[in-house]
Structure formats: structure tokens, C-alpha cells
Amino acid sequence: MQYVRTLIWVAITAFVVLFVTMNWGEPQEVRIWPSSDGDNFLFEWPVGVIAIVFFLLGMIPTWIYHRGVKWSLNRRITSLENAVRSNSLSARHSAPPPSPSPAQTAADASDAGTAGDTLKPDDSN
């Protein structure tokens, strides 16, 4: 994927360089803002420079917006991953069940010898 991206950027750069070299010639007037005395605030630039400047003026705000959205989504994904990681760790390391009291342990031991033995004959007949 990186190869395709690099190839596209090389093609765009070659196109811009070709456009600028073909249109480099007489400077053109660019009227930026009219002044209070009726004159215009203007620059005289070659057409290639004008194209590059106005292309960047259009692309930079869009690029900044894209980077902001990407940053926001990466923060959201990281937050959700941390929440899942926290929940899985808390379920794995939950508190052990309470241990039985010594009185219950002694009673269970005396019953275990008779109640749980299936090999002894049943005296209830």
C-alpha cells in the first residue's frame, strides 16, 4: 500500500512541476483587496506560482480537518480498548470465594465419610 501511495505522490508532483514549467512566463496581476482610495492591492506573479499558492490555500484547511478527525477517532479507539482491557483484567482477577468457617469444615468432614461413600451397603433396607 505504501508503494501505491508513493507512486501517486510522484505522479502528482510530476504533474505540478510540468504545469508550472509550461506556464512560467509573463507575471499576471492578482488583485487581492481594494483599498480605500480606489486602487487595488495586487501582486504580479507567474501563473504557476498562483496555481500552487491557491491550491495550498484550498488543501491545507481540509488536511487540518482530516488530521483532527483522525486524532479524535484514534483517541476514541484507544479509550475503548483500555475499557475492554480493564474489564477483562477485573473479571480474571476477581476476589476469591469466601473460605468456609472451621465449624462447617469439621461438620462436612464427618458427613463426608458416610454420605458420599457409594461402595458401602445401604442400611436403610
Helices and strands as residue ranges (DSSP letters): H 2-22, E 28-34, E 40-45, H 47-92, H 102-115
